[in-house]
Amino acid sequence: MQFKTAGVIGAGAWGTALAQVVSRAGLDVRLQAREPEVVESIRDRRVNEAFLPGITLDDRISVTADLADLGSCDVILAVPPAQHMRSTLAAFAAHHRPGVPVILCSKGIERGSLKLMTDVLAETLPQAPAAVLSGPSFAGEVARGLPSAVTLACVDAALGEELMWTLSAPGFRPYLATDLIGAEVGGAIKNVLAIACGMAEGRGLGRSAHAALITRGFAEMTRMGVALGGQAETVAGLCGLGDLVLTCSSPQSRNMSLGLALGQGQTVEQALAGKRSVAEGYESAPAVRELATKMGVDMPISLAVAALLNGETTVEAVIDDLLSRPLKVERH
């Protein structure tokens, strides 16, 4: 297989950064943006001023508002917000050529159906070979070419290896896996856990509490990944533990910054006001809670965050409840 052209669906910060990566890897890139002002900004000034300001985009990146323009591309990177993945892929279905791989780059669990993005892809583009790209990576750093490593999961090992080499660029290192479920679960749940870490930071609970939340949150993530059929070792890799550590450790994370604002006393509405980029943890928390209940998986931190975001409890009550849980043997 030879991939010469890539289509990137979604020109948010992460989609734009990935377009930059793929361009540096030597492919011609067509970046689809829903917002007319983003198309204009990239076309006329070579900068996505709305979502990734300050980064001049490569000349090999062209921008379009029309999904049909991606129909002739050799590989597709799907990067819309997770809750819009189904509608976006359904709109692209008429232009997708059977056999063209789709790399899912958004992190979340679909509300209502409780499905992972690979399930959504299978239902909307059943003839598309699937891959998942996930790992510890901030869009601005990746776009500037700073070193980062991610997991690329693909059931077809030969296709996965080809995609791995295709996406490899200076400063961007994919590691290959075959466990799609493990790769997806880590990316979805870490956003919810990052809100909890932000809350602890905003409340001034200290680094010890922060470390405890990451560690016990990782146990929750692992339990859910295994319950859904994923592998614990995948969740322990870049797409799970690695992404969890990054997202829970910097206010650059939209999810941690949301938790930070809540911990400092803002309401959910105040914390989200004026934010153009999506905090996926806010969107996925209800689905994570419902899925945990359905699967019988013990996830007290994730459930507490979901309850807080839904207005059912307070930051103080969440902290008290977590600290008053029965003592137990430590195990995943």
C-alpha positions, 0 to 999 in steps of 0.5 A: 500500500502507498498512501500519497494523499490524506484527508483530515475531517475536522479542523479543530486544534487536534485535526489541524495539528495532525494535518501538519504532522501528515504533511511533514510525513510527506503526504498531500493533505486536504483539511476539512473545516466546518466553519467558514472563518476557519477555511478563510483563515487557513486559505488566506493566511495559512493559520487556523486563528480560531483553534491553533493560532500562531502556527503557520501551516505547511503549503502541502495542506489545502483546506475545504468546507466540502467533505466530497473533496476528501473522497479521492484521498488514500487515507482518512483521519477522522477528528470531529468531536466524539459526540459528532462522529456519527453524523460526520461519518454518515455525511462522508459515507457518500464520498468514501471509497470502500477499502480506504482506511479511516483513522479515528483520532477523537476520544470519547464514548457516544452518549445514548448508544454507549458505543466506542468510536470504532463501533460508530465507524463500523455502523456508518462506514462498514467497508472502511478498515479501522485504526485508532490514534491516541496518546499523550499529545497537546495539539500546539506542541505536536504542530510545532514539531516537539517530540511526542509518541502515540499509540496507533492501533489496527487489527490488521497488522500489515495495514497498521504497520503501513499506517505507522510508517506513513504517519511517522514524521520528525518529532512524531513517533507512533507505536503499533498495537492491535487492541482497538478497545484498549486504545479507545477506552484509555483516551475516553476515560482519561478526560473525565479523570482529568476533571477530577485532578483539576478539581483537586488542584483548584481546591489546593489539595496538594500533589499527594492527592493528585498522585492518588487520583491519577493512580486510582483513576488508572485502576478505573480505566483498566477495569473498564478496558478489560470489561469491554474486551481490551487488554490491560497492557494496552491501557498501561501504554501511551494511549492509556497511562501516558495520556492520563498522566499528561492530561491530568498534569497540565492546565493546557488540558481543556479537561483539567482546566475545567476541573480547575475552574470548578475546584476554584468555585465556578459553576459548570456554566461559568467554567464552560462559558466562552469556550469554543473548543470542546472539553471531551470529558464533560461530553463523555462523563454521562456515557462513562457513568451509564456504561460503568453502571451497565457493565458493573464496573467500579469507577467511583472517581468517574461517577463522582465527576459525572454527578458533579457535572450534572448538578447532583452534588458539590465539589466538597461532597465529592471529596468527602465521599471519595475520602470516606469510601471503605478501606480495601486491598489495592488492586486493579 
